[in-house]
Amino acid sequence: MVPISVLDLSPIAEGGSAAQSFANSLDLARHAEAWGYRRFWLAEHHGMPGIASAATAVLIGHVAGGTSTIRVGAGGIMLPNHSPLVVAEQFGTLESLYPGRIDLGLGRAPGSDPVTARALRRNLASDADEFPQDVQELMDYFAGAPGAVTAVPGAGLEVPLWILGSSLYGAQVAAHFGLPYAFASHFAPAQMMQAIAVYRERYRPSARHPKPYVMLGYNVFAADADDEAALLATSMQQAFVNLRTGNPKRLPPPVPGYLESLSPPARAMLDQVLSCTAIGSRRTVARALHEFVARTGADELMITSQVWDHAARLRSFEIASEAARAP
């Protein structure tokens, strides 16, 4: 089985708070480290009532400071929201504090709705289509390229860069720069296979990465029994329906029979966006993980598990780690 990692949005559960979410994220990271997960990534989202990881670099420092071996990073930092120099300084600081443990995934989307995106703008002319230029500028800061402003800290540090994507655009950017590629198949699987093919076919080897490397997002809702796992998954299903209907909320508790209560269009939407998902016991999850890797040729999986109850969420990730090691 390929390596597995964790994607955490530091979810704010209904009845909880951001402070509790941060404590839960650190607790999950410590368990993930013990269970053999390779990375623990946090994602930048803004204006979302159920996601607490908006100040992503700050939270990465919190998690890295409370763990010792697991790689901690951003999945990702949305470059349209930030000056590349500021990102270089932030992640240069993190790499200086926790050497050899920091990853930097870069995304092109603002990670928010249009109104919030405008409030986030780094300047009035900020343009997501300038993403490749921003990536190059950021790489120059870390390389200490002649003529570039010096990022202090940052220049001369080897912070691994990843390109994130949910379409063919990110695949092309990652291939052009010779960088590893993380695809958001856990919520946008429609172009997954095509994006993987484009990335591998167009890949330009780089000094650090002579071969392409694909990491795929994957949802896991695991429990000791299939029916228990299915109930846990209803929290994420509710969250997606709320988001797609323009009513995002905190992560709700599970609801028995939720899927059966949905209209056919809502059910079809969930079936599509959550098609890269395993729900069930260890045996069920193991079979799904191995089949997914065989079908996609993924080099690594990044597992996310949006479960309302923290103890049940820990158990889900524990079972996923056992399933990944199962023959």
C-alpha positions in Angstrom: 0.0 0.0 0.0 1.2 3.5 -0.7 1.9 6.0 2.1 -1.1 7.7 3.7 -1.4 11.2 5.1 -4.1 13.4 6.8 -5.9 16.4 5.5 -7.5 18.4 8.3 -9.8 21.4 8.0 -9.9 21.8 11.8 -13.7 21.4 11.6 -15.8 23.4 14.0 -18.5 21.0 15.1 -22.0 22.1 16.0 -21.9 22.9 19.7 -18.1 23.4 19.6 -15.7 26.3 19.1 -12.6 27.2 17.2 -10.5 26.8 20.3 -11.8 23.2 20.7 -11.1 22.6 17.0 -7.5 23.6 17.4 -7.1 21.3 20.4 -8.7 18.4 18.4 -6.4 19.0 15.4 -3.3 18.8 17.6 -4.7 15.7 19.3 -5.4 14.1 15.9 -1.9 15.0 14.6 -0.3 13.3 17.6 -2.3 10.2 17.0 -1.6 10.2 13.3 2.1 10.5 14.0 1.9 7.3 16.2 -0.2 5.5 13.6 2.3 6.0 10.8 0.8 8.8 8.7 3.4 10.6 6.7 2.0 14.1 6.6 -0.6 16.3 8.4 -1.9 19.0 6.1 -4.2 21.9 7.0 -6.3 23.8 4.4 -6.9 27.5 3.9 -10.6 28.4 3.8 -12.2 31.7 4.7 -15.7 32.8 5.8 -16.7 29.2 6.5 -18.6 28.6 9.8 -17.5 25.0 10.0 -13.8 25.4 9.2 -11.3 27.0 11.6 -8.0 26.7 9.5 -8.2 30.2 7.9 -4.8 31.3 9.4 -3.2 28.2 8.0 0.5 29.1 8.7 -0.3 29.9 12.3 -2.1 26.6 12.8 0.7 24.7 11.1 3.1 26.1 13.7 0.8 25.0 16.5 0.6 21.4 15.2 4.3 21.2 14.3 5.2 22.4 17.8 3.1 19.7 19.4 4.5 16.8 17.3 7.9 15.6 16.6 8.3 13.5 13.4 5.2 13.8 11.2 5.5 16.3 8.3 3.1 19.3 8.7 2.0 21.5 5.9 -0.5 23.4 3.9 -3.0 21.7 1.7 -2.9 24.4 0.7 -2.1 28.1 0.7 -4.2 30.0 -1.8 -1.7 32.2 -3.6 -4.3 34.7 -5.0 -4.8 35.8 -1.4 -1.2 36.4 -0.5 2.0 38.1 -1.6 4.5 35.3 -2.5 7.1 37.2 -0.4 4.9 36.9 2.7 4.4 33.2 2.0 8.1 32.7 1.6 8.7 34.5 4.9 6.0 32.6 6.8 7.1 29.1 5.6 10.8 30.1 5.9 10.0 30.8 9.5 8.2 27.5 9.9 11.0 25.6 8.2 13.6 27.3 10.5 11.6 26.3 13.6 10.8 22.8 12.5 13.5 21.9 9.9 12.8 19.1 7.5 9.1 18.8 8.5 7.3 21.5 6.6 5.4 21.1 3.3 3.9 23.9 1.2 1.0 23.1 -1.0 -0.1 25.9 -3.4 -3.6 26.5 -4.7 -5.1 28.8 -7.3 -8.6 29.2 -5.9 -9.3 31.8 -3.3 -10.9 29.2 -1.0 -14.0 31.3 -0.3 -17.1 32.9 -1.9 -16.6 35.9 -4.2 -17.5 38.5 -1.6 -15.0 37.0 0.9 -12.4 36.7 -1.9 -12.7 40.4 -2.5 -12.2 41.1 1.2 -9.1 38.9 1.1 -7.5 40.5 -1.9 -3.9 41.3 -1.5 -4.3 44.2 -4.0 -7.0 45.5 -6.3 -5.4 43.8 -9.3 -5.0 40.4 -7.7 -5.6 37.8 -10.5 -5.9 34.0 -10.1 -4.6 33.6 -13.7 -1.2 34.9 -12.5 -0.8 31.7 -10.5 2.2 30.3 -12.5 4.0 33.7 -12.2 3.3 33.7 -8.4 4.7 30.1 -8.1 7.8 31.1 -10.0 8.3 34.2 -7.8 7.9 32.1 -4.7 10.4 29.6 -5.9 12.9 32.4 -6.6 12.5 33.7 -3.0 13.4 30.2 -1.6 16.3 29.9 -4.1 17.7 33.3 -3.3 17.6 34.1 -7.0 19.8 37.1 -8.0 17.9 40.3 -8.3 15.0 39.1 -6.2 14.1 40.6 -2.8 15.6 38.5 -0.1 13.1 36.5 2.0 14.4 36.5 5.6 13.9 33.8 6.7 13.3 31.8 3.5 16.1 32.3 1.1 18.2 29.2 0.8 15.8 26.9 2.6 14.4 23.8 1.0 10.7 23.9 1.7 9.0 21.3 -0.5 6.4 22.8 -2.8 3.3 21.0 -4.1 0.8 22.2 -6.7 -2.9 21.5 -5.7 -5.7 21.2 -8.1 -9.2 20.0 -8.9 -9.0 20.5 -12.7 -6.5 20.2 -15.6 -5.0 23.6 -14.9 -3.2 22.6 -11.8 -2.0 19.4 -13.5 -0.4 21.5 -16.2 1.3 23.9 -13.8 2.7 21.0 -11.7 4.0 19.3 -14.8 5.6 22.5 -16.1 7.5 23.2 -12.9 8.4 19.5 -12.2 6.6 19.6 -8.8 4.5 16.9 -7.0 0.8 17.2 -7.6 -2.1 16.8 -5.1 -5.5 16.4 -6.6 -8.7 17.3 -4.7 -10.5 14.1 -5.5 -12.1 14.0 -2.1 -14.6 16.7 -3.2 -14.0 17.4 -6.9 -13.4 14.0 -8.6 -14.8 14.7 -12.0 -11.5 15.3 -13.8 -9.3 13.2 -11.6 -8.2 10.5 -14.1 -7.7 13.1 -16.9 -5.7 15.4 -14.7 -3.5 12.5 -13.6 -2.9 11.6 -17.2 -2.1 15.2 -18.2 0.3 15.6 -15.3 2.2 12.4 -16.0 2.3 12.9 -19.8 3.6 16.5 -19.7 5.8 16.2 -16.7 9.2 18.0 -17.0 11.7 16.4 -14.6 13.3 18.8 -12.1 16.4 18.5 -10.0 14.5 17.7 -6.8 11.8 15.7 -8.5 13.0 13.6 -11.5 9.7 11.7 -11.6 6.1 12.8 -11.3 4.4 12.2 -7.9 0.6 12.1 -7.5 -1.2 12.4 -4.2 -5.0 12.0 -4.2 -7.5 13.2 -1.7 -9.8 10.5 -0.3 -12.7 10.5 2.2 -12.8 7.7 4.8 -15.6 7.2 7.4 -14.6 4.1 9.3 -16.0 2.4 12.4 -16.1 -1.0 13.9 -19.3 -1.8 11.9 -20.5 -0.7 8.4 -23.8 0.7 9.7 -22.0 2.8 12.4 -19.6 4.2 9.7 -22.6 5.1 7.5 -24.1 7.1 10.3 -20.9 9.0 10.9 -20.7 9.9 7.2 -24.0 11.8 7.4 -22.4 14.7 9.1 -20.2 15.4 6.0 -23.2 14.7 3.7 -25.2 17.3 5.5 -22.3 19.7 5.3 -22.0 19.3 1.5 -25.7 19.8 1.0 -25.7 22.9 3.2 -22.7 24.3 1.3 -24.1 23.6 -2.2 -27.4 25.2 -1.3 -25.7 28.4 -0.1 -26.2 27.7 3.6 -22.8 26.7 5.1 -22.9 25.8 8.8 -20.9 24.2 11.5 -20.3 20.5 11.1 -23.6 18.9 12.2 -24.1 15.8 14.3 -25.0 12.6 12.4 -28.7 12.0 11.4 -30.1 8.4 11.0 -31.7 7.9 7.6 -30.3 11.2 6.2 -29.6 9.9 2.7 -33.1 8.5 2.4 -34.6 11.9 3.2 -32.9 13.7 0.3 -34.4 14.6 -3.0 -33.0 12.7 -6.0 -31.0 15.7 -7.3 -29.4 16.2 -3.9 -28.6 12.5 -3.6 -27.1 12.5 -7.1 -24.9 15.5 -6.2 -23.5 13.7 -3.2 -22.9 10.5 -5.2 -20.8 12.5 -7.6 -18.8 14.8 -5.4 -18.2 12.1 -2.8 -17.4 9.3 -5.2 -13.9 9.0 -3.9 -15.0 7.8 -0.4 -14.8 4.7 1.7 -17.5 4.1 4.3 -17.5 1.0 6.5 -15.5 -1.3 8.7 -11.8 -1.9 8.4 -12.3 -4.7 5.9 -14.6 -2.6 3.8 -12.2 0.4 3.9 -9.2 -1.7 3.1 -10.8 -3.1 0.0 -11.8 0.4 -1.2 -8.4 1.9 -0.5 -6.6 -0.8 -2.4 -9.0 -0.7 -5.4 -8.7 3.1 -5.6 -4.9 2.9 -5.6 -4.9 0.2 -8.2 -7.3 2.2 -10.4 -5.4 5.5 -10.2 -1.8 4.6 -9.7 -1.6 7.1 -6.8 1.8 7.5 -5.2 0.2 8.6 -1.9 -3.3 9.1 -0.4 -4.3 12.1 1.7 -7.2 11.0 3.8 -9.8 13.3 5.3 -12.6 12.3 7.7 -15.1 15.0 8.7 -16.7 13.3 11.7 -18.7 15.3 14.2 -17.6 13.4 17.4 -13.8 13.8 18.0 -13.4 10.3 19.5 -15.2 8.7 16.6 -13.0 10.8 14.2 -9.9 9.5 15.9 -11.2 5.9 15.6 -11.9 6.5 11.9 -8.3 7.6 11.2 -7.0 4.7 13.3 -9.0 2.2 11.3 -7.9 3.8 8.0 -4.3 3.4 9.0 -4.9 -0.3 9.8 -6.8 -0.8 6.5 -3.9 0.7 4.6 -1.5 -1.8 6.1 -3.9 -4.8 5.4 -2.7 -7.2 2.7 
